[in-house]
């Protein structure tokens, strides 16, 4: 999802010299247009990892036997109302 510049806000952050140097290396290698793009992409990827780990935790709480029974449920009554081909 691309954001227009109208959807963006300017903030100030403090980063260490080593981090800034690494960001500048990515920009110098033309992998990103500027520092903001590097930081924005890093944050986006972090949020995606958080979302995936939250999904994994939810899935781990699921009861496999119950989920299987739902997936393999008996739908014969539901099918009786459908027209034949």
C-alpha positions, 0 to 999 in steps of 0.5 A, a space after each residue: 500500500 503506497 501512501 501519498 505525501 498528504 498521508 505522511 507526517 514529519 517526526 524527529 528521531 534520534 539514532 546512533 552514529 553506527 545506525 545512521 552510517 548503515 542507513 547512509 550506505 543503503 542510500 549511497 548504494 541506491 537501494 533507497 531514495 533517502 533516509 526516510 525511505 530506509 526507516 519507513 521500510 524498516 518500520 513497516 517490516 517490523 510491524 509485519 513481523 509483529 503481525 505474523 507473530 501475533 497470528 502464530 500465537 493465536 493459531 497455536 491456541 487453536 484446538 487442531 481436533 476441533 478445527 479439523 471437525 469444522 473443516 470436515 463437518 457434515 454438510 449433507 443437510 445443507 446440500 439437500 436444499 441445493 438443486 442438482 446439476 
